Amino acid sequence: MAKTGPRVTIKMGSTESSHVFSTKKNKRNTPARLELKRYDPILRRHVLYREQK
């Protein structure tokens, strides 16, 4: 069986459109919800992305 560690896959959703992408984070190092400024291809500009449930 594969090891299961603190690294999990999360979904990041744009705050201004319906665009979503997935990434991984280490829950041990960053237990809070992640917020990043990323490029939104729907709006064609940088916007804030927040971690979804």
PDBQT receptor file of N, H, CA, C and O in Angstrom, charges set to zero:
ATOM      1  N   MET A   1       0.825  -1.179   0.000  1.00  0.00    +0.000 N 
ATOM      2  CA  MET A   1       0.000   0.000   0.000  1.00  0.00    +0.000 C 
ATOM      3  C   MET A   1       0.873   1.248   0.000  1.00  0.00    +0.000 C 
ATOM      4  O   MET A   1       2.004   1.238   0.486  1.00  0.00    +0.000 OA
ATOM      5  N   ALA A   2       0.322   2.319  -0.554  1.00  0.00    +0.000 N 
ATOM      6  H   ALA A   2      -0.597   2.328  -0.949  1.00  0.00    +0.000 HD
ATOM      7  CA  ALA A   2       1.046   3.578  -0.602  1.00  0.00    +0.000 C 
ATOM      8  C   ALA A   2       1.005   4.267   0.751  1.00  0.00    +0.000 C 
ATOM      9  O   ALA A   2       0.074   4.088   1.537  1.00  0.00    +0.000 OA
ATOM     10  N   LYS A   3       2.028   5.049   0.998  1.00  0.00    +0.000 N 
ATOM     11  H   LYS A   3       2.784   5.194   0.360  1.00  0.00    +0.000 HD
ATOM     12  CA  LYS A   3       2.065   5.821   2.239  1.00  0.00    +0.000 C 
ATOM     13  C   LYS A   3       1.052   6.956   2.173  1.00  0.00    +0.000 C 
ATOM     14  O   LYS A   3       0.843   7.548   1.114  1.00  0.00    +0.000 OA
ATOM     15  N   THR A   4       0.433   7.255   3.289  1.00  0.00    +0.000 N 
ATOM     16  H   THR A   4       0.603   6.775   4.150  1.00  0.00    +0.000 HD
ATOM     17  CA  THR A   4      -0.436   8.425   3.369  1.00  0.00    +0.000 C 
ATOM     18  C   THR A   4       0.187   9.382   4.357  1.00  0.00    +0.000 C 
ATOM     19  O   THR A   4       0.327   9.068   5.539  1.00  0.00    +0.000 OA
ATOM     20  N   GLY A   5       0.561  10.551   3.869  1.00  0.00    +0.000 N 
ATOM     21  H   GLY A   5       0.448  10.806   2.909  1.00  0.00    +0.000 HD
ATOM     22  CA  GLY A   5       1.241  11.526   4.700  1.00  0.00    +0.000 C 
ATOM     23  C   GLY A   5       0.403  12.772   4.871  1.00  0.00    +0.000 C 
ATOM     24  O   GLY A   5      -0.808  12.750   4.648  1.00  0.00    +0.000 OA
ATOM     25  N   PRO A   6       1.043  13.861   5.267  1.00  0.00    +0.000 N 
ATOM     26  CA  PRO A   6       0.312  15.098   5.502  1.00  0.00    +0.000 C 
ATOM     27  C   PRO A   6      -0.036  15.858   4.225  1.00  0.00    +0.000 C 
ATOM     28  O   PRO A   6      -0.803  16.820   4.282  1.00  0.00    +0.000 OA
ATOM     29  N   ARG A   7       0.508  15.452   3.067  1.00  0.00    +0.000 N 
ATOM     30  H   ARG A   7       1.131  14.671   3.021  1.00  0.00    +0.000 HD
ATOM     31  CA  ARG A   7       0.260  16.176   1.818  1.00  0.00    +0.000 C 
ATOM     32  C   ARG A   7      -1.063  15.725   1.200  1.00  0.00    +0.000 C 
ATOM     33  O   ARG A   7      -1.280  14.535   0.972  1.00  0.00    +0.000 OA
ATOM     34  N   VAL A   8      -1.952  16.702   0.929  1.00  0.00    +0.000 N 
ATOM     35  H   VAL A   8      -1.776  17.669   1.114  1.00  0.00    +0.000 HD
ATOM     36  CA  VAL A   8      -3.274  16.406   0.379  1.00  0.00    +0.000 C 
ATOM     37  C   VAL A   8      -3.527  17.275  -0.850  1.00  0.00    +0.000 C 
ATOM     38  O   VAL A   8      -2.923  18.337  -1.000  1.00  0.00    +0.000 OA
ATOM     39  N   THR A   9      -4.425  16.818  -1.731  1.00  0.00    +0.000 N 
ATOM     40  H   THR A   9      -4.916  15.955  -1.609  1.00  0.00    +0.000 HD
ATOM     41  CA  THR A   9      -4.839  17.577  -2.899  1.00  0.00    +0.000 C 
ATOM     42  C   THR A   9      -6.012  18.463  -2.518  1.00  0.00    +0.000 C 
ATOM     43  O   THR A   9      -6.968  18.013  -1.886  1.00  0.00    +0.000 OA
ATOM     44  N   ILE A  10      -5.926  19.738  -2.914  1.00  0.00    +0.000 N 
ATOM     45  H   ILE A  10      -5.149  20.104  -3.427  1.00  0.00    +0.000 HD
ATOM     46  CA  ILE A  10      -6.986  20.690  -2.601  1.00  0.00    +0.000 C 
ATOM     47  C   ILE A  10      -7.456  21.379  -3.875  1.00  0.00    +0.000 C 
ATOM     48  O   ILE A  10      -6.737  21.394  -4.874  1.00  0.00    +0.000 OA
ATOM     49  N   LYS A  11      -8.660  21.949  -3.846  1.00  0.00    +0.000 N 
ATOM     50  H   LYS A  11      -9.244  21.937  -3.034  1.00  0.00    +0.000 HD
ATOM     51  CA  LYS A  11      -9.190  22.726  -4.962  1.00  0.00    +0.000 C 
ATOM     52  C   LYS A  11      -9.120  24.200  -4.607  1.00  0.00    +0.000 C 
ATOM     53  O   LYS A  11      -9.484  24.610  -3.504  1.00  0.00    +0.000 OA
ATOM     54  N   MET A  12      -8.646  24.990  -5.563  1.00  0.00    +0.000 N 
ATOM     55  H   MET A  12      -8.350  24.658  -6.458  1.00  0.00    +0.000 HD
ATOM     56  CA  MET A  12      -8.566  26.435  -5.383  1.00  0.00    +0.000 C 
ATOM     57  C   MET A  12      -9.570  27.077  -6.332  1.00  0.00    +0.000 C 
ATOM     58  O   MET A  12      -9.546  26.823  -7.536  1.00  0.00    +0.000 OA
ATOM     59  N   GLY A  13     -10.458  27.916  -5.780  1.00  0.00    +0.000 N 
ATOM     60  H   GLY A  13     -10.478  28.122  -4.801  1.00  0.00    +0.000 HD
ATOM     61  CA  GLY A  13     -11.492  28.562  -6.582  1.00  0.00    +0.000 C 
ATOM     62  C   GLY A  13     -11.266  30.061  -6.667  1.00  0.00    +0.000 C 
ATOM     63  O   GLY A  13     -10.887  30.706  -5.690  1.00  0.00    +0.000 OA
ATOM     64  N   SER A  14     -11.504  30.601  -7.856  1.00  0.00    +0.000 N 
ATOM     65  H   SER A  14     -11.812  30.077  -8.651  1.00  0.00    +0.000 HD
ATOM     66  CA  SER A  14     -11.369  32.035  -8.072  1.00  0.00    +0.000 C 
ATOM     67  C   SER A  14     -12.458  32.772  -7.306  1.00  0.00    +0.000 C 
ATOM     68  O   SER A  14     -13.584  32.286  -7.198  1.00  0.00    +0.000 OA
ATOM     69  N   THR A  15     -12.128  33.934  -6.779  1.00  0.00    +0.000 N 
ATOM     70  H   THR A  15     -11.214  34.328  -6.866  1.00  0.00    +0.000 HD
ATOM     71  CA  THR A  15     -13.107  34.735  -6.058  1.00  0.00    +0.000 C 
ATOM     72  C   THR A  15     -13.974  35.563  -6.999  1.00  0.00    +0.000 C 
ATOM     73  O   THR A  15     -15.002  36.097  -6.581  1.00  0.00    +0.000 OA
ATOM     74  N   GLU A  16     -13.568  35.678  -8.279  1.00  0.00    +0.000 N 
ATOM     75  H   GLU A  16     -12.733  35.245  -8.619  1.00  0.00    +0.000 HD
ATOM     76  CA  GLU A  16     -14.288  36.548  -9.208  1.00  0.00    +0.000 C 
ATOM     77  C   GLU A  16     -14.889  35.823 -10.401  1.00  0.00    +0.000 C 
ATOM     78  O   GLU A  16     -15.622  36.439 -11.175  1.00  0.00    +0.000 OA
ATOM     79  N   SER A  17     -14.606  34.540 -10.580  1.00  0.00    +0.000 N 
ATOM     80  H   SER A  17     -14.011  34.039  -9.952  1.00  0.00    +0.000 HD
ATOM     81  CA  SER A  17     -15.204  33.775 -11.680  1.00  0.00    +0.000 C 
ATOM     82  C   SER A  17     -15.388  32.334 -11.220  1.00  0.00    +0.000 C 
ATOM     83  O   SER A  17     -15.192  32.019 -10.046  1.00  0.00    +0.000 OA
ATOM     84  N   SER A  18     -15.761  31.469 -12.145  1.00  0.00    +0.000 N 
ATOM     85  H   SER A  18     -15.920  31.725 -13.098  1.00  0.00    +0.000 HD
ATOM     86  CA  SER A  18     -16.023  30.070 -11.790  1.00  0.00    +0.000 C 
ATOM     87  C   SER A  18     -14.811  29.169 -12.007  1.00  0.00    +0.000 C 
ATOM     88  O   SER A  18     -14.929  27.949 -11.894  1.00  0.00    +0.000 OA
ATOM     89  N   HIS A  19     -13.660  29.738 -12.315  1.00  0.00    +0.000 N 
ATOM     90  H   HIS A  19     -13.565  30.729 -12.407  1.00  0.00    +0.000 HD
ATOM     91  CA  HIS A  19     -12.473  28.930 -12.603  1.00  0.00    +0.000 C 
ATOM     92  C   HIS A  19     -11.944  28.253 -11.341  1.00  0.00    +0.000 C 
ATOM     93  O   HIS A  19     -11.902  28.859 -10.270  1.00  0.00    +0.000 OA
ATOM     94  N   VAL A  20     -11.539  26.979 -11.483  1.00  0.00    +0.000 N 
ATOM     95  H   VAL A  20     -11.573  26.488 -12.353  1.00  0.00    +0.000 HD
ATOM     96  CA  VAL A  20     -11.022  26.177 -10.373  1.00  0.00    +0.000 C 
ATOM     97  C   VAL A  20      -9.786  25.425 -10.848  1.00  0.00    +0.000 C 
ATOM     98  O   VAL A  20      -9.753  24.935 -11.977  1.00  0.00    +0.000 OA
ATOM     99  N   PHE A  21      -8.766  25.330  -9.990  1.00  0.00    +0.000 N 
ATOM    100  H   PHE A  21      -8.793  25.729  -9.073  1.00  0.00    +0.000 HD
ATOM    101  CA  PHE A  21      -7.629  24.466 -10.279  1.00  0.00    +0.000 C 
ATOM    102  C   PHE A  21      -7.275  23.701  -9.020  1.00  0.00    +0.000 C 
ATOM    103  O   PHE A  21      -7.682  24.073  -7.919  1.00  0.00    +0.000 OA
ATOM    104  N   SER A  22      -6.515  22.629  -9.189  1.00  0.00    +0.000 N 
ATOM    105  H   SER A  22      -6.185  22.327 -10.083  1.00  0.00    +0.000 HD
ATOM    106  CA  SER A  22      -6.145  21.811  -8.040  1.00  0.00    +0.000 C 
ATOM    107  C   SER A  22      -4.647  21.898  -7.817  1.00  0.00    +0.000 C 
ATOM    108  O   SER A  22      -3.870  22.085  -8.753  1.00  0.00    +0.000 OA
ATOM    109  N   THR A  23      -4.258  21.759  -6.562  1.00  0.00    +0.000 N 
ATOM    110  H   THR A  23      -4.889  21.607  -5.802  1.00  0.00    +0.000 HD
ATOM    111  CA  THR A  23      -2.859  21.781  -6.172  1.00  0.00    +0.000 C 
ATOM    112  C   THR A  23      -2.710  20.936  -4.923  1.00  0.00    +0.000 C 
ATOM    113  O   THR A  23      -3.697  20.411  -4.408  1.00  0.00    +0.000 OA
ATOM    114  N   LYS A  24      -1.494  20.799  -4.431  1.00  0.00    +0.000 N 
ATOM    115  H   LYS A  24      -0.692  21.225  -4.849  1.00  0.00    +0.000 HD
ATOM    116  CA  LYS A  24      -1.256  20.026  -3.221  1.00  0.00    +0.000 C 
ATOM    117  C   LYS A  24      -0.686  20.926  -2.145  1.00  0.00    +0.000 C 
ATOM    118  O   LYS A  24       0.013  21.896  -2.436  1.00  0.00    +0.000 OA
ATOM    119  N   LYS A  25      -0.991  20.597  -0.895  1.00  0.00    +0.000 N 
ATOM    120  H   LYS A  25      -1.559  19.809  -0.658  1.00  0.00    +0.000 HD
ATOM    121  CA  LYS A  25      -0.406  21.331   0.214  1.00  0.00    +0.000 C 
ATOM    122  C   LYS A  25      -0.129  20.378   1.356  1.00  0.00    +0.000 C 
ATOM    123  O   LYS A  25      -0.730  19.309   1.461  1.00  0.00    +0.000 OA
ATOM    124  N   ASN A  26       0.791  20.787   2.208  1.00  0.00    +0.000 N 
ATOM    125  H   ASN A  26       1.279  21.656   2.124  1.00  0.00    +0.000 HD
ATOM    126  CA  ASN A  26       1.143  20.007   3.377  1.00  0.00    +0.000 C 
ATOM    127  C   ASN A  26       0.326  20.540   4.549  1.00  0.00    +0.000 C 
ATOM    128  O   ASN A  26       0.543  21.665   4.997  1.00  0.00    +0.000 OA
ATOM    129  N   LYS A  27      -0.615  19.735   5.048  1.00  0.00    +0.000 N 
ATOM    130  H   LYS A  27      -0.791  18.820   4.684  1.00  0.00    +0.000 HD
ATOM    131  CA  LYS A  27      -1.489  20.184   6.133  1.00  0.00    +0.000 C 
ATOM    132  C   LYS A  27      -0.735  20.394   7.436  1.00  0.00    +0.000 C 
ATOM    133  O   LYS A  27      -1.186  21.164   8.284  1.00  0.00    +0.000 OA
ATOM    134  N   ARG A  28       0.372  19.749   7.612  1.00  0.00    +0.000 N 
ATOM    135  H   ARG A  28       0.739  19.124   6.923  1.00  0.00    +0.000 HD
ATOM    136  CA  ARG A  28       1.154  19.911   8.838  1.00  0.00    +0.000 C 
ATOM    137  C   ARG A  28       1.807  21.305   8.883  1.00  0.00    +0.000 C 
ATOM    138  O   ARG A  28       1.873  21.920   9.947  1.00  0.00    +0.000 OA
ATOM    139  N   ASN A  29       2.283  21.799   7.745  1.00  0.00    +0.000 N 
ATOM    140  H   ASN A  29       2.229  21.300   6.880  1.00  0.00    +0.000 HD
ATOM    141  CA  ASN A  29       2.950  23.100   7.695  1.00  0.00    +0.000 C 
ATOM    142  C   ASN A  29       1.977  24.263   7.561  1.00  0.00    +0.000 C 
ATOM    143  O   ASN A  29       2.225  25.338   8.106  1.00  0.00    +0.000 OA
ATOM    144  N   THR A  30       0.863  24.064   6.838  1.00  0.00    +0.000 N 
ATOM    145  H   THR A  30       0.662  23.190   6.395  1.00  0.00    +0.000 HD
ATOM    146  CA  THR A  30      -0.112  25.132   6.621  1.00  0.00    +0.000 C 
ATOM    147  C   THR A  30      -1.511  24.614   6.930  1.00  0.00    +0.000 C 
ATOM    148  O   THR A  30      -2.232  24.218   6.014  1.00  0.00    +0.000 OA
ATOM    149  N   PRO A  31      -1.913  24.608   8.208  1.00  0.00    +0.000 N 
ATOM    150  CA  PRO A  31      -3.232  24.095   8.557  1.00  0.00    +0.000 C 
ATOM    151  C   PRO A  31      -4.373  25.042   8.163  1.00  0.00    +0.000 C 
ATOM    152  O   PRO A  31      -5.512  24.597   8.016  1.00  0.00    +0.000 OA
ATOM    153  N   ALA A  32      -4.087  26.332   7.990  1.00  0.00    +0.000 N 
ATOM    154  H   ALA A  32      -3.162  26.693   8.109  1.00  0.00    +0.000 HD
ATOM    155  CA  ALA A  32      -5.124  27.294   7.613  1.00  0.00    +0.000 C 
ATOM    156  C   ALA A  32      -5.430  27.176   6.119  1.00  0.00    +0.000 C 
ATOM    157  O   ALA A  32      -4.695  26.542   5.361  1.00  0.00    +0.000 OA
ATOM    158  N   ARG A  33      -6.535  27.804   5.722  1.00  0.00    +0.000 N 
ATOM    159  H   ARG A  33      -7.133  28.318   6.337  1.00  0.00    +0.000 HD
ATOM    160  CA  ARG A  33      -6.894  27.785   4.302  1.00  0.00    +0.000 C 
ATOM    161  C   ARG A  33      -5.923  28.644   3.501  1.00  0.00    +0.000 C 
ATOM    162  O   ARG A  33      -5.489  29.706   3.947  1.00  0.00    +0.000 OA
ATOM    163  N   LEU A  34      -5.598  28.160   2.321  1.00  0.00    +0.000 N 
ATOM    164  H   LEU A  34      -5.950  27.297   1.959  1.00  0.00    +0.000 HD
ATOM    165  CA  LEU A  34      -4.617  28.795   1.464  1.00  0.00    +0.000 C 
ATOM    166  C   LEU A  34      -5.271  29.889   0.623  1.00  0.00    +0.000 C 
ATOM    167  O   LEU A  34      -6.396  29.712   0.158  1.00  0.00    +0.000 OA
ATOM    168  N   GLU A  35      -4.584  31.019   0.420  1.00  0.00    +0.000 N 
ATOM    169  H   GLU A  35      -3.669  31.162   0.798  1.00  0.00    +0.000 HD
ATOM    170  CA  GLU A  35      -5.027  32.095  -0.456  1.00  0.00    +0.000 C 
ATOM    171  C   GLU A  35      -3.847  32.506  -1.315  1.00  0.00    +0.000 C 
ATOM    172  O   GLU A  35      -2.774  32.821  -0.799  1.00  0.00    +0.000 OA
ATOM    173  N   LEU A  36      -4.047  32.503  -2.636  1.00  0.00    +0.000 N 
ATOM    174  H   LEU A  36      -4.918  32.247  -3.054  1.00  0.00    +0.000 HD
ATOM    175  CA  LEU A  36      -2.985  32.856  -3.577  1.00  0.00    +0.000 C 
ATOM    176  C   LEU A  36      -3.525  33.775  -4.661  1.00  0.00    +0.000 C 
ATOM    177  O   LEU A  36      -4.698  33.693  -5.024  1.00  0.00    +0.000 OA
ATOM    178  N   LYS A  37      -2.665  34.655  -5.178  1.00  0.00    +0.000 N 
ATOM    179  H   LYS A  37      -1.712  34.722  -4.883  1.00  0.00    +0.000 HD
ATOM    180  CA  LYS A  37      -3.025  35.431  -6.360  1.00  0.00    +0.000 C 
ATOM    181  C   LYS A  37      -2.500  34.659  -7.566  1.00  0.00    +0.000 C 
ATOM    182  O   LYS A  37      -1.300  34.413  -7.692  1.00  0.00    +0.000 OA
ATOM    183  N   ARG A  38      -3.419  34.285  -8.447  1.00  0.00    +0.000 N 
ATOM    184  H   ARG A  38      -4.394  34.485  -8.345  1.00  0.00    +0.000 HD
ATOM    185  CA  ARG A  38      -3.073  33.499  -9.635  1.00  0.00    +0.000 C 
ATOM    186  C   ARG A  38      -3.734  34.117 -10.859  1.00  0.00    +0.000 C 
ATOM    187  O   ARG A  38      -4.638  34.945 -10.740  1.00  0.00    +0.000 OA
ATOM    188  N   TYR A  39      -3.274  33.705 -12.037  1.00  0.00    +0.000 N 
ATOM    189  H   TYR A  39      -2.540  33.032 -12.134  1.00  0.00    +0.000 HD
ATOM    190  CA  TYR A  39      -3.849  34.179 -13.294  1.00  0.00    +0.000 C 
ATOM    191  C   TYR A  39      -5.139  33.437 -13.570  1.00  0.00    +0.000 C 
ATOM    192  O   TYR A  39      -5.168  32.207 -13.540  1.00  0.00    +0.000 OA
ATOM    193  N   ASP A  40      -6.209  34.174 -13.839  1.00  0.00    +0.000 N 
ATOM    194  H   ASP A  40      -6.185  35.173 -13.863  1.00  0.00    +0.000 HD
ATOM    195  CA  ASP A  40      -7.515  33.597 -14.186  1.00  0.00    +0.000 C 
ATOM    196  C   ASP A  40      -7.685  33.679 -15.700  1.00  0.00    +0.000 C 
ATOM    197  O   ASP A  40      -7.797  34.782 -16.236  1.00  0.00    +0.000 OA
ATOM    198  N   PRO A  41      -7.708  32.538 -16.410  1.00  0.00    +0.000 N 
ATOM    199  CA  PRO A  41      -7.815  32.574 -17.867  1.00  0.00    +0.000 C 
ATOM    200  C   PRO A  41      -9.186  33.037 -18.366  1.00  0.00    +0.000 C 
ATOM    201  O   PRO A  41      -9.300  33.461 -19.516  1.00  0.00    +0.000 OA
ATOM    202  N   ILE A  42     -10.210  32.967 -17.545  1.00  0.00    +0.000 N 
ATOM    203  H   ILE A  42     -10.117  32.622 -16.611  1.00  0.00    +0.000 HD
ATOM    204  CA  ILE A  42     -11.538  33.435 -17.954  1.00  0.00    +0.000 C 
ATOM    205  C   ILE A  42     -11.557  34.966 -17.994  1.00  0.00    +0.000 C 
ATOM    206  O   ILE A  42     -12.045  35.561 -18.955  1.00  0.00    +0.000 OA
ATOM    207  N   LEU A  43     -11.026  35.595 -16.951  1.00  0.00    +0.000 N 
ATOM    208  H   LEU A  43     -10.630  35.111 -16.171  1.00  0.00    +0.000 HD
ATOM    209  CA  LEU A  43     -10.989  37.063 -16.877  1.00  0.00    +0.000 C 
ATOM    210  C   LEU A  43      -9.740  37.662 -17.519  1.00  0.00    +0.000 C 
ATOM    211  O   LEU A  43      -9.699  38.859 -17.804  1.00  0.00    +0.000 OA
ATOM    212  N   ARG A  44      -8.725  36.834 -17.746  1.00  0.00    +0.000 N 
ATOM    213  H   ARG A  44      -8.758  35.862 -17.515  1.00  0.00    +0.000 HD
ATOM    214  CA  ARG A  44      -7.449  37.229 -18.326  1.00  0.00    +0.000 C 
ATOM    215  C   ARG A  44      -6.731  38.283 -17.477  1.00  0.00    +0.000 C 
ATOM    216  O   ARG A  44      -6.205  39.267 -17.996  1.00  0.00    +0.000 OA
ATOM    217  N   ARG A  45      -6.722  38.051 -16.157  1.00  0.00    +0.000 N 
ATOM    218  H   ARG A  45      -7.149  37.251 -15.736  1.00  0.00    +0.000 HD
ATOM    219  CA  ARG A  45      -5.973  38.899 -15.241  1.00  0.00    +0.000 C 
ATOM    220  C   ARG A  45      -5.730  38.135 -13.946  1.00  0.00    +0.000 C 
ATOM    221  O   ARG A  45      -6.297  37.059 -13.753  1.00  0.00    +0.000 OA
ATOM    222  N   HIS A  46      -4.910  38.662 -13.067  1.00  0.00    +0.000 N 
ATOM    223  H   HIS A  46      -4.450  39.536 -13.224  1.00  0.00    +0.000 HD
ATOM    224  CA  HIS A  46      -4.612  38.022 -11.795  1.00  0.00    +0.000 C 
ATOM    225  C   HIS A  46      -5.698  38.354 -10.775  1.00  0.00    +0.000 C 
ATOM    226  O   HIS A  46      -6.085  39.511 -10.609  1.00  0.00    +0.000 OA
ATOM    227  N   VAL A  47      -6.180  37.316 -10.095  1.00  0.00    +0.000 N 
ATOM    228  H   VAL A  47      -5.866  36.376 -10.230  1.00  0.00    +0.000 HD
ATOM    229  CA  VAL A  47      -7.202  37.482  -9.064  1.00  0.00    +0.000 C 
ATOM    230  C   VAL A  47      -6.852  36.598  -7.871  1.00  0.00    +0.000 C 
ATOM    231  O   VAL A  47      -5.943  35.771  -7.944  1.00  0.00    +0.000 OA
ATOM    232  N   LEU A  48      -7.579  36.781  -6.779  1.00  0.00    +0.000 N 
ATOM    233  H   LEU A  48      -8.317  37.453  -6.720  1.00  0.00    +0.000 HD
ATOM    234  CA  LEU A  48      -7.358  36.000  -5.574  1.00  0.00    +0.000 C 
ATOM    235  C   LEU A  48      -8.060  34.645  -5.693  1.00  0.00    +0.000 C 
ATOM    236  O   LEU A  48      -9.232  34.577  -6.064  1.00  0.00    +0.000 OA
ATOM    237  N   TYR A  49      -7.335  33.571  -5.374  1.00  0.00    +0.000 N 
ATOM    238  H   TYR A  49      -6.383  33.627  -5.073  1.00  0.00    +0.000 HD
ATOM    239  CA  TYR A  49      -7.886  32.226  -5.329  1.00  0.00    +0.000 C 
ATOM    240  C   TYR A  49      -7.891  31.767  -3.876  1.00  0.00    +0.000 C 
ATOM    241  O   TYR A  49      -6.918  31.977  -3.152  1.00  0.00    +0.000 OA
ATOM    242  N   ARG A  50      -8.993  31.137  -3.447  1.00  0.00    +0.000 N 
ATOM    243  H   ARG A  50      -9.784  30.967  -4.035  1.00  0.00    +0.000 HD
ATOM    244  CA  ARG A  50      -9.094  30.629  -2.081  1.00  0.00    +0.000 C 
ATOM    245  C   ARG A  50      -9.316  29.125  -2.098  1.00  0.00    +0.000 C 
ATOM    246  O   ARG A  50      -9.922  28.575  -3.017  1.00  0.00    +0.000 OA
ATOM    247  N   GLU A  51      -8.814  28.482  -1.068  1.00  0.00    +0.000 N 
ATOM    248  H   GLU A  51      -8.321  28.929  -0.321  1.00  0.00    +0.000 HD
ATOM    249  CA  GLU A  51      -8.996  27.042  -0.926  1.00  0.00    +0.000 C 
ATOM    250  C   GLU A  51     -10.465  26.741  -0.636  1.00  0.00    +0.000 C 
ATOM    251  O   GLU A  51     -11.087  27.372   0.219  1.00  0.00    +0.000 OA
ATOM    252  N   GLN A  52     -11.010  25.750  -1.378  1.00  0.00    +0.000 N 
ATOM    253  H   GLN A  52     -10.504  25.238  -2.072  1.00  0.00    +0.000 HD
ATOM    254  CA  GLN A  52     -12.396  25.333  -1.180  1.00  0.00    +0.000 C 
ATOM    255  C   GLN A  52     -12.458  24.100  -0.312  1.00  0.00    +0.000 C 
ATOM    256  O   GLN A  52     -11.447  23.430  -0.097  1.00  0.00    +0.000 OA
ATOM    257  N   LYS A  53     -13.652  23.797   0.192  1.00  0.00    +0.000 N 
ATOM    258  H   LYS A  53     -14.472  24.342   0.018  1.00  0.00    +0.000 HD
ATOM    259  CA  LYS A  53     -13.837  22.589   1.021  1.00  0.00    +0.000 C 
ATOM    260  C   LYS A  53     -13.653  21.343   0.198  1.00  0.00    +0.000 C 
ATOM    261  O   LYS A  53     -13.770  20.235   0.720  1.00  0.00    +0.000 OA
TER     262      LYS A  53
